[in-house]
Amino acid sequence: MAEAERWAAGTDGPAYAIDAQTAIKVTDGVAEVVSEGRWKLFNPAVTKGDRAGARRR
């Protein structure tokens, strides 16, 4: 996880670490995490007006 955190620190937008029981569904620019496993969202802050985000289902 520490390596994923270091990688995510170098990205400009949201970054996810997901396992094999997780998927990311994007509809109209909105990300939705569909999971029965484990996942973590890094850098969740998005600029105002940006529709990207994450919801857990």
N, C-alpha and C positions, 0 to 999 in steps of 0.2 A: 504494500500500500504506500509506503514511503516513496518508492520510485515513481508511482503514479502521481503522487502529490507534487513531486519535483517537476515531472513532465507537464502537469496541468498548470503549474505556475508560469510556464512560458507560453501559454496560449492566450489569445485575446477574448475568447468567449467561453461558454460553458463546456466542460469536459467531463466525461463519465468514465468510471471504472465499473465494469459489469461482469457477471459470471455467465456460465453457459445456460442458466435458467432465466436469463433476462434479455429483453429486447427493447429497443428504443423506436417508438412509432412517431413519425413526424407528419402532421397534417396541417396544411396552411401555415407552415413555419412554427408551429407549436409542438414541442417535444413532449412525449408522454412515455414514461417508463412503465413497461408491462413486465411484472416480475413475480416469480415465486421463489426467487433466490436472493442474492445480496448484490447491492449496488451502492455507489456513492457519487454524488454530484459535486464537482469542484468548480470554483469560480461561478457561483450561481447568479451573481449580480449581472444584470443586463441594462443596457442604456434605455432611458425613457423612450417609449414609443416602439421599442423592439418587442416583437411578439414571442420571441423565444423564451421558453421556460420549461419547467418540468412538473409533471403531476404524477403521483403514484397511483396505480390502478391495481 
